[in-house]
């Protein structure tokens, strides 16, 4: 699939938004990897305390982004 993205506006004025758009792929990868590490720790981690389990479940919930789970 090919996509064409076109930006209009003042680059200097919209600098922060432009950076967010450019690095959206990096953000996606980071969130995905963090969720996989949490999932792995919850599933295979031996000897995790109830407190750690609750924390990991909360982090997993916080990092949930609709559309990121394929």
C-alpha distances in whole Angstrom, upper triangle without the diagonal:
4,7,10,13,17,20,23,26,29,27,31,31,27,27,27,24,22,23,22,19,18,20,18,16,20,21,19,20,23,23,22,24,27,27,27,30,31,31,32,35,36,35,37,39,43,45,43,45,45,44,42,40,40,39,36,35,35,33,31,31,31,27,26,23,21,18,18,20,17
4,7,10,13,17,20,23,26,24,28,28,25,25,25,22,20,21,21,17,16,18,17,16,19,21,19,20,24,24,23,25,28,28,28,31,33,32,34,37,38,37,39,41,45,47,45,47,47,46,43,42,42,40,37,37,37,34,32,32,31,28,27,24,23,19,20,22,20
4,6,10,13,16,20,22,21,24,25,21,22,22,19,17,18,18,14,14,16,15,14,18,19,18,20,23,23,23,25,28,28,28,31,33,32,34,37,38,38,39,41,45,47,45,46,46,45,42,41,41,39,36,36,35,33,31,31,30,27,26,22,21,18,19,22,20
4,7,10,13,17,19,18,22,22,19,20,21,18,15,17,17,13,13,16,16,16,19,20,20,22,24,25,25,27,30,30,31,33,35,35,37,39,40,40,42,44,47,49,47,49,48,47,44,43,43,41,38,38,37,35,33,33,31,29,28,24,23,21,22,24,23
4,7,10,13,16,15,18,19,15,16,17,14,12,14,14,10,11,14,14,14,18,18,18,20,23,23,24,26,28,29,30,32,34,34,36,38,39,40,42,43,47,48,46,47,47,45,43,42,41,39,37,36,35,33,31,31,29,27,26,23,22,20,21,24,24
4,7,10,13,12,16,16,14,15,16,14,11,14,15,12,12,16,16,17,20,21,21,23,25,26,27,29,31,32,33,35,37,37,39,41,42,43,45,46,49,51,48,50,49,47,45,44,43,41,39,39,38,35,34,34,32,29,29,25,25,23,24,27,27
4,7,9,9,13,13,10,12,13,11,9,12,13,11,11,15,15,18,20,20,21,24,25,26,27,29,31,32,33,35,36,37,39,41,42,43,45,46,49,51,48,49,48,46,44,44,43,40,39,39,37,34,34,33,31,29,29,25,25,24,25,28,28
4,7,8,12,11,10,12,14,12,11,14,15,13,15,18,18,21,23,23,24,27,28,29,30,33,34,35,37,39,39,40,43,44,45,46,48,49,52,54,51,52,51,49,47,46,45,43,41,41,39,37,36,36,33,31,31,28,28,27,28,31,32
4,6,9,8,7,10,13,11,10,14,15,14,16,19,19,22,24,24,25,28,29,29,31,34,34,35,38,39,40,41,44,45,46,47,49,49,53,54,51,52,51,49,47,47,45,42,41,41,39,37,37,36,33,32,32,29,29,29,29,33,34
4,6,5,6,8,11,11,10,13,15,15,16,19,20,23,24,24,26,28,29,30,32,34,34,36,38,39,40,42,44,45,46,48,50,50,53,54,51,52,51,48,46,47,45,42,42,42,39,37,37,37,34,32,33,30,31,30,31,35,35
4,6,5,6,9,9,8,10,13,13,13,16,18,20,21,21,24,26,26,27,30,31,32,33,36,37,38,39,41,42,44,45,47,47,50,51,48,49,49,46,44,44,43,40,39,40,38,35,35,35,32,30,31,28,29,29,29,33,34
4,6,5,9,10,9,11,14,15,15,17,19,22,22,22,25,27,27,28,31,32,32,34,36,37,38,40,42,43,44,46,48,47,51,51,48,49,49,46,44,44,43,40,39,40,38,35,36,35,32,31,32,29,31,31,31,34,36
4,6,8,9,10,12,14,15,16,18,19,22,23,22,25,27,27,28,31,32,32,34,36,37,38,40,42,43,44,46,47,47,50,51,48,48,48,45,43,44,42,39,39,39,36,34,35,34,31,30,31,28,30,30,30,34,35
4,6,5,6,9,10,11,12,14,16,19,19,19,21,24,24,25,27,29,29,31,33,34,35,37,39,40,41,43,44,44,48,48,45,46,45,42,41,41,39,36,36,36,34,31,32,31,28,26,27,25,26,26,26,30,31
4,6,5,6,9,10,11,12,14,17,17,17,20,22,22,23,26,27,27,29,31,32,33,35,37,38,39,41,43,42,46,46,43,44,44,41,39,39,38,35,34,35,33,30,31,30,27,25,27,24,26,26,26,29,31
4,5,5,6,9,10,11,12,16,15,15,17,20,19,20,23,24,24,26,28,29,30,32,34,35,36,38,39,39,42,43,40,40,40,37,35,36,35,31,31,31,29,26,27,27,23,22,23,21,23,24,23,27,29
4,5,5,6,9,10,11,14,15,14,16,19,19,19,22,24,24,25,28,29,29,31,33,34,35,37,39,39,42,43,40,41,40,37,36,36,34,31,31,31,28,26,26,26,23,21,22,19,21,21,21,25,26
4,5,5,6,9,10,13,14,14,16,18,19,20,22,24,24,26,28,29,30,32,34,35,36,38,39,39,43,44,41,42,42,39,37,37,36,33,32,32,31,28,28,28,25,23,24,21,22,22,21,25,26
4,5,5,6,8,11,11,11,14,16,16,17,20,21,22,23,25,26,28,29,31,32,34,35,37,37,40,41,38,39,39,37,34,35,34,31,29,30,28,25,26,26,23,21,22,20,22,21,20,24,25
4,6,5,6,9,10,9,11,14,14,14,17,19,19,21,23,24,25,27,29,30,31,33,34,34,38,39,36,37,36,34,32,32,31,28,27,27,25,22,22,22,19,17,18,16,18,18,17,21,22
4,6,5,8,10,10,11,14,15,16,17,19,20,22,24,25,26,27,29,31,32,33,35,36,39,41,38,39,38,36,34,34,33,30,28,29,27,24,24,24,21,19,19,16,18,17,16,20,21
4,6,7,9,10,12,13,14,16,17,19,20,22,23,25,26,28,29,31,32,34,35,35,39,41,38,39,39,37,34,34,34,31,29,30,29,25,25,25,23,20,21,18,20,19,18,21,22
4,5,5,6,9,10,11,12,14,16,17,19,20,21,23,24,26,27,29,30,32,32,35,37,34,36,36,34,31,31,31,28,26,27,25,22,22,23,20,17,18,16,18,17,16,19,20
4,5,5,6,9,10,11,12,14,15,17,18,20,21,22,24,26,27,28,30,30,34,36,33,34,34,32,30,29,29,26,24,24,23,20,19,20,18,15,15,13,14,14,12,16,17
4,5,5,6,9,10,11,12,14,15,17,18,20,21,22,24,26,27,28,29,33,34,32,34,34,32,29,29,29,26,24,24,24,20,19,20,19,15,16,13,15,13,11,14,15
4,5,5,6,9,10,11,12,14,15,17,18,20,21,23,24,26,27,27,31,32,30,32,32,30,27,27,27,24,22,23,23,19,18,20,18,15,16,14,17,16,13,16,17
4,5,5,6,8,10,11,12,14,16,17,18,20,21,23,24,26,26,29,31,28,30,29,28,25,25,24,22,20,20,19,16,15,17,14,11,13,11,14,14,11,14,16
4,6,5,6,9,10,11,12,14,16,16,18,20,21,22,24,25,28,30,27,29,29,28,25,24,24,22,19,19,19,16,14,15,14,10,11,9,11,10,8,11,12
4,6,5,6,9,10,11,12,14,15,16,18,20,21,22,23,26,28,26,28,28,27,24,23,24,22,19,19,20,16,15,17,16,12,13,12,14,13,10,12,13
4,5,5,6,9,10,11,12,14,15,17,18,20,21,21,25,26,24,25,26,24,21,21,21,19,16,17,17,14,13,15,14,10,12,12,15,15,11,13,15
4,6,5,6,9,10,11,12,14,15,17,18,20,20,24,25,22,24,24,22,19,19,19,16,14,14,14,11,10,12,10,6,8,9,12,12,9,11,13
4,6,5,6,9,10,11,12,14,15,16,18,19,23,25,22,24,24,23,20,19,20,18,14,15,15,12,10,13,12,8,9,9,12,11,7,8,10
4,5,5,6,9,10,10,12,14,15,16,17,20,22,20,22,23,22,19,18,19,17,14,15,16,13,11,14,14,10,12,13,15,15,11,12,13
4,5,5,6,9,10,11,12,14,15,15,19,20,18,20,20,19,15,15,16,14,10,12,13,9,8,12,11,8,10,12,15,16,12,13,15
4,5,5,6,9,10,11,12,14,14,18,20,17,19,19,18,15,14,14,13,9,10,11,8,6,9,10,7,8,10,13,14,10,10,13
4,5,5,6,9,10,10,12,13,17,19,17,19,20,19,16,15,16,15,11,12,14,11,9,12,13,11,11,13,15,15,12,11,13
4,5,5,6,9,10,10,10,14,16,14,17,18,17,14,13,15,13,10,12,14,11,10,13,14,12,13,16,18,19,15,14,16
4,5,5,6,9,10,10,13,15,12,14,14,14,11,10,11,10,6,8,10,8,7,10,12,10,12,15,17,18,15,14,17
4,5,5,6,8,9,13,15,13,15,15,16,13,11,12,12,8,9,12,10,8,11,13,12,12,15,17,17,14,13,15
4,5,5,6,7,11,14,12,15,16,17,13,12,14,14,10,12,15,13,11,15,17,15,15,18,20,20,17,15,17
4,6,5,5,8,10,9,12,13,13,10,9,12,12,8,10,13,12,11,15,16,15,16,20,22,23,19,18,20
4,6,6,9,10,8,11,11,12,9,7,10,10,7,8,12,11,10,13,15,15,16,19,21,22,19,17,20
4,6,9,11,10,13,14,15,13,10,13,14,11,11,15,15,13,15,18,17,17,20,22,22,20,17,19
4,6,10,10,13,15,16,13,12,15,16,13,14,18,17,15,19,21,20,20,23,25,25,22,20,22
4,7,6,10,12,13,11,10,13,14,11,13,16,16,15,18,20,20,21,24,26,27,24,22,24
4,6,9,12,14,11,11,15,16,14,16,19,19,18,21,23,23,24,27,29,30,27,25,27
4,6,9,11,10,10,14,15,14,16,18,19,19,22,23,24,25,29,31,32,29,28,30
4,7,8,6,7,10,11,10,12,15,15,16,18,20,20,22,25,28,29,27,25,28
4,5,5,6,9,10,11,12,14,15,16,18,20,21,23,26,29,31,28,27,30
4,5,5,6,9,10,11,12,14,15,16,18,20,21,25,27,29,27,26,29
4,5,5,6,9,10,11,12,14,15,16,18,20,24,26,29,27,26,29
4,5,5,6,9,10,10,12,14,15,16,18,22,25,27,24,23,27
4,5,5,6,9,10,10,12,14,15,17,20,23,25,22,21,24
4,6,5,6,9,10,11,12,14,15,19,21,24,22,21,25
4,5,5,6,9,10,10,12,14,18,21,23,21,21,24
4,5,5,6,9,10,10,12,16,19,21,18,18,21
4,5,5,6,9,10,11,14,17,19,17,16,19
4,5,5,6,9,10,14,16,19,17,17,21
4,5,5,6,9,12,15,17,15,16,19
4,6,5,6,10,13,15,13,12,16
4,5,5,9,11,14,13,13,16
4,6,8,11,14,13,14,18
4,6,10,12,10,11,15
4,7,9,8,9,12
4,6,6,8,11
4,6,7,10
4,6,7
4,6
4
